[in-house]
Amino acid sequence: MDDPLITAPDVGRVTLTNAAVAVDLAPGVGGSIAACRIVVNGRLVDLLRPAPAALANPLEAGCFPLVPFSGPVFGGGFRWEQGLLPLARTNPREPDPIHGDGWMRPWQVLRRGGDAALLEYRHRVDREPEGAFPFPYVARLCIRLLPDGFAATLSVRNAGPGPMPAGLGLHPYFTGASEARVRFAAHALWRDGPELAAVPPGPIPPGLDFSAGRPIGDLEIDHCFEGWGGQAWLEWPDRGVAASLTAEGAFGKLQLFHPRDADFFCVEPVANANDGFNRMAAGVDRHGIAILAPGVTLSGRVALRVAAI
């Protein structure tokens, strides 16, 4: 973080404010963002899905970090060096481990000020249950307010004595799927499934081409896009609100998620393709998993900004 912040103990909620933006953090619930409210043309706008007051489940939060990988790992594990590393399920709703450990663990508040906070999660293998990610690492999440939104920098550092495979991502939930439009350009689309680990990304079908913008509406989608260029735009014409999402660093892929009949949708900057560990083991190019030497850090930054339209 560029500016010095006040050292702070861990607390239930951390609220960051400036003249137009308020962000509530829930460090103890997976390092989550519980809410982000922004004043646009004199109106208070929820940029992210607001979490319940008594937030206990990160799946009800507005956003949470994904470390040390994003997406599912099919088959319950992955091959590393000469053996198979099993991973336990992290979400009872999913048949395979998904999104790593960090979103299911409490994070500590290292520092906070009026408009910024730094959270940390230390993954100690000797303190984790069987099937947890078998490499020690340190993850950090810095949230800094902007005049019209916020920036989030997420990192994961190899804290072990040997090489470690890793990815990361951010999982924001946006409201108003029925009226929202999304626009971004991408080069290719990953297809998911246990039998597709060796399949590289392929052409984007016309029905999933967002380069000219298209409504979310009743579209059911859970796909990872390759080469999105780090820029996406979201619009809610009925509300007169638009948001830009820009990413840099490790966030070379974009996951778009909208379950059937849900009023939320997710536009997720991520580093690795779904099932990235197994794609890496299969020799697929552009899987996005980084091999971190001891002490090396993987990081990415995302900025969300809101404007009137």
Secondary structure, 3 states (H helix, E strand, C coil): CCCCCEECCCCCCEEEECCCEEEEEECCCCCEEEEEEEEECCEEEECCCCCCCCCCCHHHCCEEEEECCCCECHHHEEEECCEEEECCCCCCCCCCCECECHHHCCCEEEEECCCEEEEEEEECHHHCCCCCCCCCEEEEEEEEEECCEEEEEEEEEECCCCCEEECCEEEEEEECHHHCEEECCCCEEECCCHHHCCCCCECCCHHHCCCCCEECCCCCEEEEEECCCCEEEEEECCCCEEEEEEEEECCCEEEEEECCCCCEEEEEEECCCCCHHHHHHCCCCCCCCEEECCCCEEEEEEEEEEEEC
